[in-house]
Amino acid sequence: MSGDAGQKRSRAQYGGPNKRQKGSRQLEAGMQGILITCNMNERKCVGEAYSLLNAYAEELFGPEKFAEQDSQGSEKEEEDDDVEAALKKEVDQIRSTTEKNCRRFQSIESGANNVIFIRTHKIEPEKLVHYILKDLYTTKKQKSRVILRMLPFSGTCKAFLEDMKKHAETFFQPWFKAPNKGTFQIVYKARNNGHLDREEVIKELAGIVGSLNPENKVDLTNPQYTVVVEIIKSVCCMTVVEDYVRFRKYNLQEVVKETKKETAQDQPKTQPAKNLTETQQTVETDTDRKCQEEIITEAKPEAGMQAERATETNESASKQLEDHTDTKQEDPE
């Protein structure tokens, strides 16, 4: 009995990757950061993420600066006799300690297994992650063993449909509000959440994109922008990224393997192994195309409907031919 108590005591003392400590920070609405999926080793994934993100952030944004208030505090020691100066010094010290705690990257409890969330401070997560993937795609050097996907999110809200719609109306504007426009697709995934309907969410978000500019069009083959929606428990993480297909769904492992396959021309070996995945993805692809294209059509002005119907008829005919000849391949995480 004493031996079991000792083991429990030692585990509680050192903790583990799945052990939540009391008072630990958790993912909530209003945060921004980088969602990272891993392969069964969250603790090692956090360390690997810190190393990778800090290295690229220093290269892209410069060295991290913090605790600048310490030098200022030493210069004001002679003013301690003045009450106003003493109060100001105390405020500066509190502000300094706050800045020390607000590092560029901080690990947050995501609320899902094999998923970590790195909260960012004074960093553009989309810009940083795209920079990392572009470098990996170009250099073909694998720099992670545990990290699978790395998705940036500069916007989070509560995982309720009305909250998501309200958030998307302003969040989508830099990419889709006229005169801005582009082709897009919507990628949706939910973890530990069963009260949202996937098709309904896609329809509502696609409708918002269409209302911002009727010239925005759905493209599930090679879109200019990809709207990524990740639901984790009661939080919705939303982002708009570029080169989603080119960078293999922002998968750090696959983006390196893909370039190697292209240079080695090893496609016949991998094609048979993906037949099952392609069959499964075809159902979701057809559903997404119907949901998103129907909403965009409804959002277009009535004045231009006749001209656009003709072009859509030609496009649908060409798509049918392409569907018979081309098979879309998507790798799992």
N, C-alpha and C positions, 0 to 999 in steps of 0.2 A: 504493500500500500504506500509505504514511504517512497519506494522507487518510482511508482507512477506519479506521485505528487511532485517528485523532483523533475521528471520529464516534462510535466505540464508547466512547472515553474520556469524551466529553461526555455520552453517554446514561447511562453508569454513574455519572457524577458527579451528575447531576440526578435520575435515576430516572424512573419513570412510574407511572401508576395501577395497571398490572398487574404492575409489577416488585416482587417481594417482597424486602425487605431482610433480611439475616441478623440473626436475633435478634428480628424483629418479632413482636408478640403475635398469636396466632391464636385463633379461637373454640375453646373447649373446654368440657367438662362442668363444671358448677358456676357458670358465669357467668350474669348476668342483664343484659338490655339491650333494645335495639330493633333489629329486623331491618328493613332498608330496601331495597326494590328500586328500580332506576333504569333509565334508558334510555341505555345505551352510554356514559355519562360518569361513572365512579365518583369521580374526583377532584372534579369540580364537585358531585356529590351529597353528598360528605362535607362540603364547605364549606357547602352549602345546609342540610344537616341540623344542623350546629353552630349556625348562625344561627337556624334555626327553633326548635330544642329549647331553646336558651339563653333566647330571648325568652319562650317560654311557661313555662318552668320558673321563671324569675324572677317572672313574674306569678302563678304558682300556689304556688310554695314560698318565694318571697322571694329576695333576692340571694344569690349563692354566697359562702360563707365558707370561707376557708382561710388557712394560714400564720399562725395565731393564736399560735404558739409563739415567734415572733420577738421580740415585746414582752416576753414572760416571760423570755427568755434575757438581754436587756439588763439586767433588774432584778437578775439574779443574778451579775453579773460580779465583785462584791466578794467572793464566796464562793469564788473560784478557789483560794485557798490551802488550803481544806479538800478533802481527797481525795474524800470522799463527795459533796460538792457538785459537784466537777468531773465525777465520773462521771455524776451525775444530769443535769448540763447537757449532757453529750455524748449521753445517751439522748434528751433533749428535742430536741436538734438533729437527730438521726436521725429521730425521730418527725415533726418539722416538715417535713423534706424529703420524707418519705413522704406526708404530707398534701398537699403541693404537687403531687406526681405524681398523686394520686388526685382528679382533677377530676371534676365531675359527669358529663361525657361524654367518652368516649375511643374513637376508631375502632379496630376490631379486624379483622384479616383473616378474612373469612367462610369462604373456601374454595370460593366459587362466583362465576362471572362475573355482573356487573350486580347483585350483592348485597353490601351492606355491613352490618356489625354495629356498632352504637354501644353500648359497654358503659356501664352507668349505675352511679353511686355515690351511695348515700343518697338515691335517688329511686325512687318507685314507677312503673315503666314503664307499667303498665296505666292507672293514673290519669292520667298525663301525656298519653299518646297519645289516650285517650278525650276528654280536655279539648280537645286540639287539633282533633280531628275534629268535636266538637260545635260549636266556634267556627266552623270552616269551613262546616259544614252550616247554621248559623244566619245568618252574615254573607254567605255566598255569595261570599267574596273568595278568589281563587286566590293562594296565597302560596308556591307552589313550581313550578318549571319542569322539573326533572330527576327529582325524587322521584315515584315511582308509589305503592307501598304502604308503609305504616308499621305494623309488627306488634310489639307489646310482648311480651317473654318474661321472666317472673320466675323461670323454672325451666328448666334444661338438664341433660341426662344423656347417657350413652353411647347410641348408636343401635343397641342390641340389645334384642330384644323383652322379655327378662326384666328388664333394667335399666329399660326404659320402664314396665313394669307395676308394678315396685316403687316407682318415682318417682311414678306416677299415683295409687297407693293413698293416699298422704299428700297429694299436691298437690291432688287434687280435693275434699278434705274441706270446705274453706270454702264451696264452692258446692253440693255434692251430698250431703253426709252428713246423715242425719236429725238434727234436724227440717228442715234445709234441703232444698229441692227446686226443680226447675224443668224446663222443656222445653229440649232441647239438640240440637245436631248436631255431628258431628265432621268437620273439614276436614283433609285430609292431602295433603302434597306432599313429594316427595323430590328432592334435587339431588345429583348425583355419588355416588349410593348405589343399588346394585341388589340387595342381599341381603335387603331387607325386602319382605314381601308386603303390599300396601295393604289388601286385604280382611281379612287376618288381624289387622293392627294395629287396624283399626276395630272388629272384633269384640271383641278383647281389652279395648280401652279402653271400649267401650260396656258390656261386661260388668262392669267395675269401677264405672262410674257406676250401673248397676242394682243392684249389691250394696251400695252405700253407702245407697241409699234406693230401694225398688221403685217409689215414686211418681214418680221421674224418668222422663220420657217423651220420645221422639224427636219432633222437629218440624223438618222440613227447609224449611218455608216461611217461618216467622218465629219462630225459637227465641229463648228468653230468654237462653240462653248458647250460645256457640260455642266448642268445643274446637279450637284450631288446633295442628296438629302439623307442624312444618317439619323435615325431615331434611336436613342438609348434611354430606356425607361420613360421619364417624363420630360426629357430635353430633346429638342430638335436642333441638330447642327446642319447649317446650310451654307453652301459655297457655290461659286461659279469659277470653273477652271478651264484652261486651254490645254490642247494636246493630250486629252484624256485617252484617246485611242492610240496615238503615237507612243505615249509613255506607258502603255499596257495597264491602264486603270490606276496609274500612279503606284505600281507595284515595283519596289526596289529590286526584287529578285528577277522578275520577268523582263524588266526593261533592259537588263544586261543580257539575259539569255536570248531575247528576241533579236538583238543585233548580231549575236553570234550565229544564230540560226540562219539569218539572212546571208551572212558572208559565207557560211559553210554550205549553204543550200541543202539544209537538212529537213526540208519541209515534208517529204514523203514519209519519214520516220515518225513524225509527230501527228500527222493528219489522222491516221486510223484511231489513235488514242483519244481524239477529241470528238468522235462521232456522237457519243452520248451527250456530251456537253452541248454540242451544236443543236441537237434535237430539243434539249431542255430550253436552250436560249431562244429557239425559234418561237416558242409559245409566248414568252415574255416580250420578244421583239415585236411580234404582230400586235399584241395587246397594247404596248406602248405607242406604236405607230398610229393605231386607230384612235386611242385616247388623245394623244397630243395633236394629231393632224385635224381631228374633228373639232377640237376646241379652237385651234387657230383659224379654221375656216369660219366658224361662227363669229369670231371676233373681227373679221374683216368688214369694211364698210359695204353697204348694200350697193353702192354705186358701181363698185368695181367687181361685183360678183360674176357677171356674165363673162368678162374677159378672163378672169382667173379660173373659172370653171373649165374653159377650153384648155388653158395651160395645165391645169391639174389633171385633166383627162389624159393629155399626152404624157405627163409625168407618171401617172398611175400605170399607163400601158408600158412605159419603159421600165418601170419598177417591177412589173410582173415578169418581163423578160429577164431582168437582172436577177430576180428571185429564183428563176429556174436555172440560171447559169452560175450565179455566185452564191456561196454559202458563207454566212458571217461566222467567224470564229472568235470566241471569247474564252480566255483562260480563267479558271477559278482562282480565288485568292490563294 
